[in-house]
Amino acid sequence: MASLRDIKNRITSTKKTSQITRAMQMVSASKLNRAEMNAKAFVPYMAKIQDVVASIAAGSNDASHPMMTSRPVKKTAYLVITSDRGLVGGYNSNILRTVSNKIRERHTSNDEFVILSIGRKGRDFFAKQGMTILESAIALPDHPSFADIKEITRKAVGMFSEGAYDEVYMYYNHFVSAIQQEVTETKVLPLTDIKPTGATSSYEFDPSAEAILEVLLPQYAESLIFGAVLDGKASEHAASMTAMKSATDNASELIDGLTLSYNRARQAAITQEITEIVGGAAALE
């Protein structure tokens, strides 16, 4: 049985851990508020550019672009968005498990696909699996701007246009609420199924529709990725907040149990001392 000193030391250390997890929970909650605002603020822009692209594609029979055309699939790229740090519950493991399952279903050889990774956890996981990581981005800030991911997004879109791979799937955690995030698969390229979010508008093109799409489609594909990064950051902070709350609650339960054990051990020690005193007094009579 543990001594009173051992139990007291465990109570003290658990209380310190609880203070740390509670502070981390509050920090994550603060970051979540801003990350959620950033993700929601990006939605109107994303919807508008999608409407414009859909309207141009639907309004001109002559408008075409390689990014909107399917081709025989010889190689697939998987763009996976994870976090750089742990302590986020199942945030990373859910994404990595989903991607691994999809790869096993679709491919029989590592030569048939490549990985584009945003986040250290994803990069390290796929590197250990011996998979080809074509490009990676790590150490993103808690509230990233487009400049932070500009290089990997432009390379992802550019290498598709150059024929390095024939389709791009993106995986990230979609933010539903502070306690719910959903692993989401989005086909980024080719852009074969662009639908307007509302009523379409009629446009007159100057220069041609093809020239406009040449500029607009890469921006649209890059915006899809950036929007997913913002969404994923909100999910990451929500998962961190939930994990730290769970850790704090578990620490509180552990402290209650240890305190009960400490009181029982202390009571037993006092009872033992009283018994010894009474026994000693009786022996002297």
KABELWO-V291438 format. One record per residue. N is the residue number from 1. RES is the residue in three letters. D_LAST is the distance of its C-alpha to the last C-alpha in Angstrom with 2 decimals. Layout:
BEGIN
N,RES,D_LAST ; N,RES,D_LAST
END
This chain:
BEGIN
1,MET,34.76 ; 2,ALA,35.93 ; 3,SER,33.53 ; 4,LEU,33.24 ; 5,ARG,35.51 ; 6,ASP,38.11 ; 7,ILE,38.26 ; 8,LYS,38.56 ; 9,ASN,41.34 ; 10,ARG,43.18 ; 11,ILE,43.01 ; 12,THR,44.42 ; 13,SER,47.21 ; 14,THR,48.14 ; 15,LYS,48.42 ; 16,LYS,50.76 ; 17,THR,52.82 ; 18,SER,53.02 ; 19,GLN,54.35 ; 20,ILE,57.02 ; 21,THR,58.15 ; 22,ARG,58.28 ; 23,ALA,60.46 ; 24,MET,62.68 ; 25,GLN,63.02 ; 26,MET,64.25 ; 27,VAL,66.67 ; 28,SER,68.07 ; 29,ALA,68.51 ; 30,SER,70.49 ; 31,LYS,72.64 ; 32,LEU,73.20 ; 33,ASN,74.75 ; 34,ARG,77.35 ; 35,ALA,77.99 ; 36,GLU,78.59 ; 37,MET,81.02 ; 38,ASN,82.87 ; 39,ALA,83.23 ; 40,LYS,84.50 ; 41,ALA,86.87 ; 42,PHE,88.54 ; 43,VAL,89.33 ; 44,PRO,92.43 ; 45,TYR,94.01 ; 46,MET,93.39 ; 47,ALA,94.86 ; 48,LYS,97.94 ; 49,ILE,98.77 ; 50,GLN,98.34 ; 51,ASP,100.75 ; 52,VAL,103.30 ; 53,VAL,103.21 ; 54,ALA,103.43 ; 55,SER,106.33 ; 56,ILE,108.25 ; 57,ALA,107.74 ; 58,ALA,108.78 ; 59,GLY,111.62 ; 60,SER,113.49 ; 61,ASN,114.67 ; 62,ASP,115.53 ; 63,ALA,112.09 ; 64,SER,110.27 ; 65,HIS,107.90 ; 66,PRO,106.35 ; 67,MET,102.86 ; 68,MET,103.80 ; 69,THR,105.23 ; 70,SER,103.35 ; 71,ARG,104.20 ; 72,PRO,103.27 ; 73,VAL,99.63 ; 74,LYS,99.23 ; 75,LYS,96.14 ; 76,THR,93.50 ; 77,ALA,91.39 ; 78,TYR,87.91 ; 79,LEU,86.76 ; 80,VAL,82.97 ; 81,ILE,81.03 ; 82,THR,77.33 ; 83,SER,74.88 ; 84,ASP,74.19 ; 85,ARG,70.41 ; 86,GLY,67.72 ; 87,LEU,64.94 ; 88,VAL,67.45 ; 89,GLY,66.13 ; 90,GLY,68.88 ; 91,TYR,71.72 ; 92,ASN,73.02 ; 93,SER,72.04 ; 94,ASN,73.92 ; 95,ILE,77.12 ; 96,LEU,76.97 ; 97,ARG,76.30 ; 98,THR,79.25 ; 99,VAL,81.62 ; 100,SER,80.62 ; 101,ASN,81.29 ; 102,LYS,84.67 ; 103,ILE,85.68 ; 104,ARG,84.87 ; 105,GLU,86.90 ; 106,ARG,89.94 ; 107,HIS,90.23 ; 108,THR,90.26 ; 109,SER,90.53 ; 110,ASN,89.15 ; 111,ASP,92.79 ; 112,GLU,93.38 ; 113,PHE,91.22 ; 114,VAL,89.86 ; 115,ILE,86.91 ; 116,LEU,87.10 ; 117,SER,83.59 ; 118,ILE,82.28 ; 119,GLY,78.64 ; 120,ARG,76.70 ; 121,LYS,74.67 ; 122,GLY,77.84 ; 123,ARG,79.57 ; 124,ASP,76.71 ; 125,PHE,76.35 ; 126,PHE,80.04 ; 127,ALA,80.29 ; 128,LYS,77.57 ; 129,GLN,79.55 ; 130,GLY,82.60 ; 131,MET,84.69 ; 132,THR,87.48 ; 133,ILE,86.45 ; 134,LEU,89.75 ; 135,GLU,88.39 ; 136,SER,85.04 ; 137,ALA,83.76 ; 138,ILE,80.22 ; 139,ALA,78.23 ; 140,LEU,79.79 ; 141,PRO,78.47 ; 142,ASP,76.42 ; 143,HIS,79.56 ; 144,PRO,82.48 ; 145,SER,86.09 ; 146,PHE,89.07 ; 147,ALA,89.59 ; 148,ASP,86.27 ; 149,ILE,87.53 ; 150,LYS,91.28 ; 151,GLU,91.70 ; 152,ILE,90.11 ; 153,THR,91.75 ; 154,ARG,95.19 ; 155,LYS,94.79 ; 156,ALA,93.65 ; 157,VAL,96.73 ; 158,GLY,99.07 ; 159,MET,98.22 ; 160,PHE,98.88 ; 161,SER,102.29 ; 162,GLU,102.95 ; 163,GLY,102.17 ; 164,ALA,98.99 ; 165,TYR,97.54 ; 166,ASP,98.92 ; 167,GLU,96.16 ; 168,VAL,93.00 ; 169,TYR,89.92 ; 170,MET,87.20 ; 171,TYR,83.54 ; 172,TYR,81.10 ; 173,ASN,78.38 ; 174,HIS,79.98 ; 175,PHE,77.93 ; 176,VAL,77.51 ; 177,SER,74.50 ; 178,ALA,71.33 ; 179,ILE,69.62 ; 180,GLN,72.63 ; 181,GLN,74.94 ; 182,GLU,77.56 ; 183,VAL,78.99 ; 184,THR,82.72 ; 185,GLU,85.71 ; 186,THR,88.91 ; 187,LYS,92.20 ; 188,VAL,93.36 ; 189,LEU,96.56 ; 190,PRO,99.19 ; 191,LEU,99.46 ; 192,THR,101.13 ; 193,ASP,99.50 ; 194,ILE,99.56 ; 195,LYS,99.62 ; 196,PRO,99.90 ; 197,THR,96.95 ; 198,GLY,99.32 ; 199,ALA,103.04 ; 200,THR,105.16 ; 201,SER,107.58 ; 202,SER,111.06 ; 203,TYR,111.70 ; 204,GLU,114.80 ; 205,PHE,114.25 ; 206,ASP,115.51 ; 207,PRO,115.42 ; 208,SER,115.20 ; 209,ALA,112.27 ; 210,GLU,111.77 ; 211,ALA,111.50 ; 212,ILE,108.93 ; 213,LEU,106.86 ; 214,GLU,107.03 ; 215,VAL,105.00 ; 216,LEU,102.97 ; 217,LEU,101.66 ; 218,PRO,99.75 ; 219,GLN,98.23 ; 220,TYR,97.25 ; 221,ALA,95.61 ; 222,GLU,93.75 ; 223,SER,92.65 ; 224,LEU,91.23 ; 225,ILE,89.01 ; 226,PHE,87.99 ; 227,GLY,87.16 ; 228,ALA,84.93 ; 229,VAL,83.15 ; 230,LEU,82.45 ; 231,ASP,81.29 ; 232,GLY,79.09 ; 233,LYS,77.49 ; 234,ALA,76.53 ; 235,SER,75.03 ; 236,GLU,73.18 ; 237,HIS,71.52 ; 238,ALA,70.69 ; 239,ALA,69.12 ; 240,SER,67.13 ; 241,MET,65.89 ; 242,THR,64.86 ; 243,ALA,63.12 ; 244,MET,61.17 ; 245,LYS,60.18 ; 246,SER,58.93 ; 247,ALA,56.97 ; 248,THR,55.44 ; 249,ASP,54.48 ; 250,ASN,52.94 ; 251,ALA,50.95 ; 252,SER,49.65 ; 253,GLU,48.56 ; 254,LEU,46.86 ; 255,ILE,45.03 ; 256,ASP,43.82 ; 257,GLY,42.54 ; 258,LEU,40.84 ; 259,THR,39.26 ; 260,LEU,37.84 ; 261,SER,36.50 ; 262,TYR,35.04 ; 263,ASN,33.26 ; 264,ARG,31.86 ; 265,ALA,30.68 ; 266,ARG,29.15 ; 267,GLN,27.39 ; 268,ALA,26.08 ; 269,ALA,24.86 ; 270,ILE,23.06 ; 271,THR,21.50 ; 272,GLN,20.41 ; 273,GLU,18.87 ; 274,ILE,16.96 ; 275,THR,15.74 ; 276,GLU,14.62 ; 277,ILE,12.81 ; 278,VAL,11.01 ; 279,GLY,10.30 ; 280,GLY,9.10 ; 281,ALA,6.71 ; 282,ALA,5.39 ; 283,ALA,5.56 ; 284,LEU,3.79 ; 285,GLU,0.00
END
